[in-house]
Amino acid sequence: MKKVILFVFFLPLILFAQNINGRFTSSIYSFERFDTVNSSETYFRTYQTLNLNFNYKNFSLRTRFNFESNIGNLLDSDPRMRFYNLYFETRDLFNVLTIKLGRQPLITPISGGLFDGINIKVKYSGFSLSGFYGGNVPAYQKLKLIEDISNNYVLGGRFEMTTLKNFRFGISYIDKNFKPVDYYAERLNENLDLVTVLIQTKSNQYKYLSADAFYNYKQILDFNARYEFDLNYKETSKIELDGRIKATKDLGLNFYFNQREPKIRYNSIFSVFDYGNSREIEGGFDYKVSSFYTLIFKYGDVKFGGEHSSRITIGANTEFGGLTYRKTFGDVGELDAISIFMAKSFFEGFISPSAGVSYTNYKLSNDDNLNTITSFLAGINIRPWRNLSFDLQGQYFNNKIYKNDLRLMFKLNYLFNTNF
């Protein structure tokens, strides 16, 4: 019945749409799953995704849904339909107001995801104020409203100012609450007999307040700052700074700082574990040697509790791809990794091959054995027309856990845009 009501509500916009646009993709993905050491099955999983927008003047109906299933060997819950978007949007009412109603993406500096509800934004003369409220989305993005919205909700808002030249400042708030589903499980009683018990957990909730700022000066200086405060624990959750200075025409200096507490939901069982702050500092430079390639170097230092580690990144970026070497050392163990990736378009984008390879060796302490990881990536994109393309990609991975893991993917992309 709810689906019928939704259809009747959106029907006028569908019938009188001035423009219909979207994208359809169809993919098939192959992988191998081992049931035992010597027994395995090969699976072929298909994904069909449709982005569809109906537009009439300043009004739009936006949808995005996905249908997935296996060919031959079905997995649990197959076939599965996921609805990521289904919302009505009206933009620039009275040149100040935008409203979104339905299942829609949640994009904030603190959290993201999907929710079923309403989002209202007022924007005027360099200032904007927005607020949202709704229910969390059910498992597997099913097209239904979650039960008990009073305990499964998300609400929040944001104020943003852009009146000062080259400067943006914002304040955000979010309150998100989850009520876990009760379930039955087998446990041993005091007599060591196996019994079935009902597991009930408390709801998990978090509240955050954040502030962020961005400043750009004549493409010479870019600076970002962000602060998060946990309203449940009443303490700072995160401080983050990053930026880049253009020292000369070819030399850029960059820096990064991060001080944070682990994000553990209020009333979560994980809050009983011992955890501490982490502090990360990284600095480096990029130097443009010629129009063909740029050299990069970064050094980072990380502290977590009483442990300390460092990392070094050296590489080169070109118009065809990049080469990167990374080394990590300290209390977290030792790691050496080198990776190469290349991609190039030919015949005005008609064909675009790509390839990559990486090799990593690591150990968690000086006394551990050395482990290695090898991976290969190869693909090709063919675009015979502007609105139609095909992708074929192969992935190979090998380490002590995944022996000779090979995966293949084929994808078709079709874009459409029709005016009436």
C-alpha positions in Angstrom: 0.0 0.0 0.0 2.8 2.4 0.8 4.4 1.8 -2.6 1.1 2.6 -4.3 0.8 5.9 -2.3 4.4 6.8 -3.3 3.6 6.1 -7.0 0.4 8.2 -7.0 2.3 11.1 -5.2 5.1 11.1 -7.8 2.9 10.4 -10.9 2.2 14.0 -11.9 5.9 14.8 -12.1 6.6 11.7 -14.2 3.8 12.4 -16.6 4.6 16.1 -17.1 8.4 15.9 -17.0 10.2 18.2 -19.4 13.5 16.3 -19.1 14.4 12.7 -18.3 18.0 11.7 -17.8 20.0 9.0 -16.1 22.4 6.2 -16.4 22.1 2.4 -16.7 24.9 0.1 -15.8 25.0 -3.7 -16.1 27.9 -5.7 -14.5 29.0 -9.2 -14.1 31.6 -10.1 -11.5 33.3 -13.5 -11.1 35.0 -14.8 -8.0 35.9 -18.2 -6.4 34.8 -19.2 -2.9 36.4 -22.1 -1.0 34.2 -24.2 1.3 37.1 -26.3 2.5 40.9 -26.3 1.8 40.4 -28.3 -1.4 36.8 -27.6 -2.3 35.6 -24.4 -4.0 32.9 -23.0 -6.3 33.1 -20.3 -8.9 30.4 -17.6 -8.7 29.1 -15.2 -11.3 27.3 -12.2 -9.7 25.3 -9.7 -11.7 24.5 -6.1 -10.9 21.9 -3.9 -12.7 21.8 -0.3 -11.6 19.6 2.5 -12.8 19.9 6.3 -12.0 16.7 8.0 -13.2 15.7 11.7 -12.9 12.4 13.3 -13.9 12.7 17.1 -14.1 10.0 19.8 -14.5 11.3 23.3 -14.1 12.7 23.5 -10.5 11.1 20.2 -9.5 12.7 16.8 -9.8 12.1 13.2 -8.9 15.4 11.4 -8.4 15.9 7.6 -8.1 18.8 5.1 -7.9 18.2 1.4 -7.4 20.2 -1.7 -7.9 19.2 -5.3 -8.6 21.8 -8.0 -7.8 21.8 -11.8 -8.0 24.0 -14.8 -8.8 23.9 -16.8 -12.0 23.6 -20.5 -11.0 24.7 -20.6 -7.3 22.4 -18.3 -5.3 23.7 -16.7 -2.1 21.6 -15.9 1.0 18.8 -13.3 0.3 19.2 -13.6 -3.5 17.9 -12.0 -5.6 18.2 -8.6 -3.9 16.8 -5.2 -4.8 18.4 -2.1 -3.1 16.9 1.4 -3.3 19.5 4.0 -2.6 17.5 7.1 -3.8 13.8 7.9 -4.2 13.1 11.5 -3.3 11.3 14.5 -4.5 13.3 17.8 -4.8 12.3 21.3 -5.3 15.1 23.9 -5.8 15.4 27.6 -5.4 11.8 28.3 -4.3 11.6 32.1 -4.0 15.3 32.0 -4.8 16.2 30.9 -1.3 14.6 27.5 -0.5 15.4 23.9 -1.4 13.4 20.9 -0.1 14.1 17.2 -0.5 11.6 14.6 0.6 12.0 10.8 0.5 15.0 8.4 0.6 18.1 10.5 0.0 21.8 10.6 0.6 23.1 12.1 3.9 26.3 14.1 3.3 27.7 16.0 6.3 31.2 16.7 7.6 30.6 14.2 10.4 28.6 11.4 9.0 27.2 10.0 5.7 24.8 7.4 4.4 21.1 7.3 3.6 17.9 8.2 5.4 14.1 8.4 4.8 12.9 11.8 5.6 13.1 15.5 4.8 16.0 18.0 4.2 15.3 21.7 4.1 17.9 24.3 3.1 17.6 28.1 3.1 20.3 30.0 1.2 20.6 33.8 0.9 23.4 36.3 0.3 26.4 34.1 1.3 24.6 32.4 4.2 22.9 29.0 4.3 21.0 27.1 7.0 19.9 23.5 6.5 18.2 20.9 8.7 17.2 17.2 8.2 15.2 14.6 10.0 14.2 11.0 9.2 14.5 7.3 9.8 17.5 5.1 9.2 17.3 2.9 6.2 16.5 -0.8 6.7 19.0 -3.5 6.0 19.9 -4.1 2.3 18.3 -0.7 1.5 14.8 -2.3 1.2 12.0 -0.1 -0.1 10.2 0.3 3.2 10.3 2.5 6.3 12.2 1.1 9.2 10.1 0.2 12.3 10.2 2.2 15.5 11.6 5.4 13.9 11.6 7.1 17.4 14.5 4.8 18.2 16.0 4.6 14.7 16.4 8.2 13.5 18.9 10.8 12.3 18.5 14.5 12.7 20.8 17.5 12.4 21.6 20.7 10.6 24.3 22.9 9.3 25.0 26.7 9.1 27.5 27.9 6.5 28.9 31.3 5.6 30.8 32.3 2.4 30.5 36.1 2.6 34.2 36.7 3.1 36.3 36.4 0.0 38.1 33.1 -0.5 36.8 31.9 2.9 34.2 29.4 4.0 33.1 28.6 7.5 30.5 26.0 8.7 29.0 24.6 11.9 27.3 21.2 11.8 25.3 19.0 14.3 24.1 15.4 14.1 22.2 13.1 16.4 22.0 9.5 15.1 20.4 6.6 17.0 20.3 2.9 16.2 18.2 0.3 17.8 19.8 -3.2 17.2 17.5 -6.0 16.2 16.9 -8.7 18.9 18.1 -12.2 17.9 18.3 -15.7 19.3 21.6 -17.5 19.8 22.8 -20.8 21.4 24.6 -20.4 24.7 25.8 -22.7 27.5 23.9 -22.5 30.8 25.4 -23.1 34.3 25.2 -26.8 33.8 27.0 -26.5 30.5 23.8 -27.5 28.6 23.2 -25.9 25.2 20.2 -23.6 25.4 18.7 -20.9 23.1 18.5 -17.4 24.6 17.2 -14.1 23.3 19.9 -11.5 22.9 18.8 -8.0 23.5 21.2 -5.0 23.3 20.7 -1.3 24.1 20.4 1.2 21.3 23.6 2.8 20.1 23.6 6.6 19.6 26.0 9.4 18.9 25.8 13.1 19.0 28.5 15.3 17.4 29.0 19.0 17.0 31.6 20.1 14.4 33.1 23.3 12.9 35.1 23.5 9.7 36.8 26.3 7.7 38.5 26.6 4.3 40.7 29.4 3.0 42.3 29.9 -0.4 44.7 32.8 -1.3 45.3 33.4 -5.0 46.1 29.6 -5.6 49.2 30.1 -3.4 47.7 28.9 -0.1 45.0 26.3 0.5 44.1 25.6 4.2 41.5 23.4 5.8 40.6 23.0 9.5 38.1 20.8 11.2 37.0 20.3 14.8 34.6 17.7 16.2 33.1 17.5 19.7 31.4 14.4 21.2 28.4 15.6 23.0 27.8 12.3 24.8 31.3 12.0 26.2 31.7 15.8 26.4 35.2 15.8 25.0 37.0 16.6 21.8 36.7 13.8 19.2 38.9 15.1 16.4 41.1 18.0 15.3 42.3 17.9 11.6 44.4 20.4 9.7 45.8 20.2 6.2 47.0 22.6 3.6 49.4 23.3 0.7 51.7 26.3 0.0 52.9 27.0 -3.5 56.4 28.1 -2.6 57.6 28.6 -6.2 56.2 28.0 -9.6 57.2 24.3 -9.5 57.5 23.6 -5.8 54.6 22.9 -3.5 54.8 22.3 0.3 52.0 20.3 2.0 51.3 19.4 5.6 48.7 17.4 7.5 47.8 17.0 11.2 45.2 14.8 12.9 44.4 14.3 16.6 41.5 12.0 17.4 39.7 9.8 19.8 38.2 6.5 18.4 34.6 6.9 17.4 32.8 4.5 19.7 29.0 4.7 19.8 27.5 5.7 23.1 26.3 2.6 25.1 28.4 0.4 22.9 30.0 -2.7 24.3 33.3 -1.6 22.6 33.5 1.3 25.1 34.8 -1.2 27.8 38.0 -1.7 25.9 41.2 0.2 26.5 41.8 2.8 23.9 43.6 6.0 23.6 44.2 9.1 21.4 46.1 8.9 18.1 48.2 11.8 16.8 49.3 11.9 13.2 51.6 14.5 11.6 52.8 14.5 8.0 54.7 16.9 5.8 56.3 16.8 2.4 56.6 18.5 -1.0 55.8 18.0 -4.7 58.2 19.3 -7.3 57.3 19.7 -11.0 60.4 18.6 -12.9 58.9 19.1 -16.3 55.5 19.1 -18.0 55.8 15.3 -18.1 56.3 14.3 -14.5 56.2 15.5 -10.9 58.2 14.2 -7.9 56.6 13.7 -4.5 58.0 13.1 -1.0 56.2 12.8 2.4 57.2 11.9 5.9 54.6 11.0 8.5 54.8 10.3 12.3 52.0 8.5 14.2 51.5 8.0 17.9 48.9 5.8 19.5 48.9 5.4 23.2 52.4 4.4 24.1 53.3 3.2 20.6 55.0 5.1 17.8 55.6 4.6 14.1 56.8 6.5 11.1 56.3 6.3 7.3 58.0 7.6 4.2 56.4 8.0 0.8 58.4 8.6 -2.4 57.0 8.7 -5.8 56.5 10.3 -9.2 53.3 11.3 -11.1 53.1 11.5 -14.8 50.3 12.1 -17.3 50.2 8.3 -17.9 50.2 7.2 -14.2 52.4 7.0 -11.2 55.1 5.1 -9.3 55.1 5.1 -5.5 57.3 3.5 -2.8 56.2 3.5 0.8 58.0 2.4 4.0 56.6 2.1 7.5 58.6 1.3 10.6 58.3 1.5 14.4 56.1 -0.2 16.9 53.4 -1.2 14.4 55.9 -3.3 12.5 57.8 -3.0 9.2 56.4 -2.6 5.7 57.9 -2.0 2.3 55.5 -1.5 -0.6 56.0 -0.4 -4.3 53.2 0.2 -6.7 52.9 1.2 -10.4 49.8 2.3 -12.2 49.4 3.5 -15.8 46.4 4.5 -17.9 46.2 6.2 -21.3 43.4 7.1 -23.8 43.8 6.7 -27.5 41.8 7.8 -30.5 40.0 10.7 -28.7 38.9 8.4 -25.8 37.7 5.5 -28.0 39.9 3.1 -26.1 41.6 3.5 -22.7 43.8 0.6 -21.4 45.1 0.6 -17.8 47.4 -1.6 -15.8 48.9 -1.7 -12.3 51.1 -3.9 -10.2 52.1 -3.7 -6.5 54.4 -5.7 -4.3 54.5 -5.5 -0.5 56.4 -7.3 2.2 55.7 -6.8 5.9 56.1 -8.2 9.4 54.4 -7.1 12.6 57.6 -7.3 14.8 61.3 -8.0 14.4 60.7 -11.6 15.5 57.9 -12.3 13.0 58.3 -14.0 9.6 58.3 -11.9 6.5 55.0 -11.9 4.6 54.6 -10.9 1.0 51.6 -9.6 -1.0 51.5 -9.4 -4.8 48.7 -7.9 -6.9 48.1 -7.2 -10.5 45.4 -5.1 -12.2 44.6 -4.9 -15.9 41.7 -3.3 -17.7 40.3 -1.6 -20.8 37.6 0.9 -21.4 36.0 1.1 -24.8 33.7 4.1 -25.6 32.3 3.8 -29.2 29.9 6.6 -28.5 29.7 9.4 -26.0 26.8 7.8 -24.1 27.9 4.2 -24.3 31.0 2.5 -22.9 32.3 -1.0 -21.9 34.7 -1.9 -19.1 36.6 -5.2 -18.7 38.9 -5.6 -15.7 41.0 -8.4 -14.2 42.4 -8.5 -10.7 45.0 -11.0 -9.3 46.0 -11.2 -5.6 48.4 -13.6 -3.9 49.5 -13.9 -0.2 49.6 -16.6 2.4 45.8 -16.3 3.0 44.5 -15.8 -0.5 46.5 -18.1 -2.9 46.3 -17.0 -6.5 43.0 -15.2 -6.2 41.7 -14.1 -9.6 38.7 -12.0 -10.2 37.1 -10.7 -13.4 34.5 -7.9 -14.0 32.7 -6.7 -17.1 30.5 -3.6 -17.1 28.3 -1.8 -19.5 27.5 1.9 -19.0 24.7 3.8 -20.9 23.9 7.5 -20.4 20.6 9.1 -21.6 19.1 12.6 -21.6 15.8 13.4 -23.3 14.0 16.7 -23.5 10.2 17.0 -24.2 
